[in-house]
């Protein structure tokens, strides 16, 4: 095999699929939760933080998405990454921002690492077989920290969920998210 042919083989060889995601834990209120959620079209995992202004700004949109799509078979889970907050803080935050979905405190960053998220807010959508279908921003409102898009944003999460609902592959499965950084847990 020539060097050029070998490079082409390596560059264009089929990518190996990521292993399926299967996880279970206990919500902040003590209920069992699983990823993927049983009998769900997909599980929408929303990584948020109590003290992240960008995540809090998205709370009304996240609540609207849940209200629209939960009746259509989607499950929702909010995941917090700051171990300095307790179950009462998560409950209070959910009430203040109308986030009426189970909450999980990922103090060991297990879901963060499993799903590859880096900031809050960031969404990950896991299909019924454990396949990561989408990971990224809610929309592209933020061009960078402190700089907001003036024209109408692309509703990335809504588009992905609409494609899943229609039985289609997600056309843009990864988008860069801008928000509050998640520590890597190495301190």
C-alpha positions, 0 to 999 in steps of 0.5 A, a space after each residue: 500500500 502506498 503512503 498516500 493510499 494508507 493516509 486515505 484509508 486512515 482518514 476515510 475509514 469508518 469511525 467507530 461508534 461511541 459505546 452506548 450510554 447507560 447510567 442510573 442514579 438518585 435525584 435530589 428528591 430521592 427518586 431513581 433516575 436512569 439514562 436513557 429514561 425508560 419508554 422515552 423517545 429521548 432523554 434531554 439532559 440539561 447541564 445548568 448551574 445555580 449561579 450561572 447567569 447564562 444558564 439562568 437566562 435560558 431557564 424560561 426557554 428550557 421550561 417551554 421546551 419541556 412543556 412542549 415535548 414531554 407530552 410527546 414522549 421526551 424525558 428531561 433531567 437537569 444536572 447541576 455540577 457544583 458540589 457546594 450546593 445541596 438538594 434544597 438549593 437545587 429544589 429552590 432553584 428549580 422552583 424559582 426558574 420553573 424547571 419542573 424536571 428531576 434534578 441531579 447533583 453530579 458532584 463527581 462529574 460522572 455525567 459531565 465526563 460521560 456526555 462530554 459537556 464543558 459548560 453550563 448551560 449545555 444540553 445532551 440528548 440521549 436516544 432510547 438505546 443510549 446513543 448520544 444524539 445531540 450535544 451542545 448549545 440551546 441556541 446560538 444567541 451568544 457569539 461569545 461571553 458578553 456578546 449577544 447575536 442581534 438577529 434571530 438565533 438558530 434554535 439548535 436544541 429545538 431543531 435537534 428535538 424536532 428531527 428526533 420527533 420526526 424520526 430523522 437523524 439529527 442534522 447538526 449533532 454537535 454545536 459549541 456551547 458558550 456559558 459558565 465553565 465546568 471545573 474538571 474536578 482535578 483540584 
